[in-house]
Amino acid sequence: MNTYLIFKAIHIISVITWMAALFYLPRLFVYHSTKEIGSDASETFKVMESKLLKIIANPSLILVWISGLALLSYKGLEIWLVLKMFLVMGMTLFHFYLNFLRVSFEADSNTKSEKFFRVINEIPTILLLIIVILVVFQPRF
């Protein structure tokens, strides 16, 4: 079987699962931010958020980077790909920021509002749209 296609399939699958987690986690924060500290609901959200990151988001992030770098060895650097990698780095920083926010919920020290979480929920969508356009059209600047 073609190694390139294996890495490509792994990359696509891991991007999908990573994006699902990055879409869902801020949405969990929206609802969690409205719950009273120490309530059963708040404690349930802590478990959900932790498992989403540890079981889905973190492994997906790692696979995205490993498979993406493996694919890079087949493709070589082009300007559109450098831009894509820059945006993926931004998505990775967003991922780490979400973990920072999760830790603040875990410690019952969240200071962000429901509205804040609704706004940041749009960040992965915007980044994903730009990344997909770069990948599909591969513009030559």
C-alpha positions as MATLAB code, in Angstrom:
seq = 'MNTYLIFKAIHIISVITWMAALFYLPRLFVYHSTKEIGSDASETFKVMESKLLKIIANPSLILVWISGLALLSYKGLEIWLVLKMFLVMGMTLFHFYLNFLRVSFEADSNTKSEKFFRVINEIPTILLLIIVILVVFQPRF';
ca = [
       0.000    0.000    0.000;
       1.158    3.534   -0.744;
       2.752    5.090    2.374;
       1.840    8.605    1.245;
      -1.853    7.674    1.093;
      -1.679    6.061    4.548;
      -0.246    9.267    6.020;
      -2.826   11.307    4.108;
      -5.696    9.205    5.491;
      -4.313    9.443    9.037;
      -3.922   13.192    8.592;
      -7.489   13.711    7.361;
      -9.006   11.534   10.094;
      -6.972   13.186   12.845;
      -7.836   16.667   11.556;
     -11.533   15.778   11.668;
     -11.359   14.454   15.233;
      -9.178   17.366   16.391;
     -11.566   19.897   14.878;
     -14.564   18.165   16.445;
     -12.902   18.569   19.844;
     -11.957   22.215   19.184;
     -15.529   22.976   18.146;
     -17.066   21.196   21.130;
     -14.794   22.230   24.004;
     -15.557   25.976   23.894;
     -19.252   25.073   23.621;
     -18.905   23.036   26.829;
     -17.258   26.095   28.404;
     -20.273   28.222   27.377;
     -22.565   25.985   29.402;
     -20.082   25.320   32.199;
     -19.604   29.051   32.800;
     -23.291   29.346   33.710;
     -23.181   26.632   36.391;
     -22.662   27.267   40.080;
     -19.247   26.268   41.384;
     -19.407   22.915   43.153;
     -22.740   21.953   41.624;
     -23.253   18.488   40.182;
     -23.490   20.036   36.705;
     -20.208   21.902   37.140;
     -18.455   18.727   38.271;
     -19.903   16.810   35.317;
     -18.609   19.457   32.893;
     -15.141   19.151   34.436;
     -15.103   15.426   33.659;
     -16.433   15.936   30.129;
     -13.910   18.674   29.351;
     -10.989   16.699   30.733;
     -11.883   13.526   28.840;
     -12.488   15.419   25.602;
      -8.997   16.904   25.790;
      -7.130   13.850   27.044;
      -8.864   11.142   25.003;
      -9.718   12.918   21.748;
      -8.117   16.352   21.330;
      -4.560   15.696   22.531;
      -4.009   12.432   20.609;
      -5.571   14.013   17.511;
      -3.284   17.028   17.789;
      -0.246   14.759   17.973;
      -1.384   12.703   14.973;
      -2.113   15.854   12.954;
       1.432   17.072   13.473;
       3.138   13.708   12.907;
       1.179   12.878    9.768;
       1.388   16.451    8.494;
       5.154   16.544    8.853;
       5.384   13.118    7.203;
       3.323   14.434    4.276;
       5.591   17.465    4.098;
       8.496   15.161    3.291;
       6.573   14.026    0.182;
       5.287   17.443   -0.890;
       8.064   19.892   -0.131;
       7.536   23.477    0.962;
       5.391   25.833   -1.037;
       4.138   29.247    0.067;
       0.532   28.087    0.555;
       1.810   25.216    2.692;
       3.906   27.545    4.834;
       0.790   29.672    5.390;
      -1.210   26.557    6.257;
       1.430   25.473    8.764;
       1.382   28.943   10.318;
      -2.399   28.676   10.740;
      -2.087   25.152   12.170;
       0.409   26.547   14.680;
      -2.243   29.130   15.589;
      -4.796   26.339   15.981;
      -2.309   24.490   18.190;
      -1.864   27.572   20.385;
      -5.653   27.836   20.598;
      -5.733   24.182   21.695;
      -3.233   24.939   24.477;
      -5.247   28.012   25.494;
      -8.371   25.863   25.765;
      -6.470   23.544   28.090;
      -5.434   26.571   30.170;
      -9.115   27.551   30.400;
     -10.057   23.975   31.311;
      -7.551   24.055   34.156;
      -9.139   27.263   35.459;
     -12.550   25.564   35.455;
     -11.001   22.543   37.194;
      -9.672   24.854   39.930;
     -13.026   26.681   40.155;
     -11.259   29.911   39.199;
     -12.799   30.712   35.812;
     -13.302   34.462   35.359;
     -14.488   34.419   31.740;
     -18.093   35.031   30.759;
     -20.482   32.939   28.735;
     -20.218   35.585   26.000;
     -16.418   35.266   25.913;
     -16.714   31.534   25.286;
     -19.331   32.090   22.578;
     -16.911   34.420   20.782;
     -13.837   32.190   21.017;
     -15.966   29.284   19.826;
     -15.705   30.854   16.349;
     -11.892   30.863   16.208;
     -11.422   27.254   15.040;
     -14.124   27.706   12.410;
     -12.394   30.728   10.901;
      -8.983   29.053   10.947;
     -10.398   25.856    9.434;
     -12.075   27.749    6.579;
      -8.835   29.485    5.646;
      -6.813   26.263    5.931;
      -9.228   24.289    3.733;
      -9.215   27.041    1.090;
      -5.394   27.006    1.076;
      -5.290   23.224    0.746;
      -7.912   23.014   -2.005;
      -6.715   25.929   -4.149;
      -2.997   25.817   -3.288;
      -2.529   29.410   -4.452;
       0.795   30.461   -5.948;
       1.614   33.879   -4.522;
];
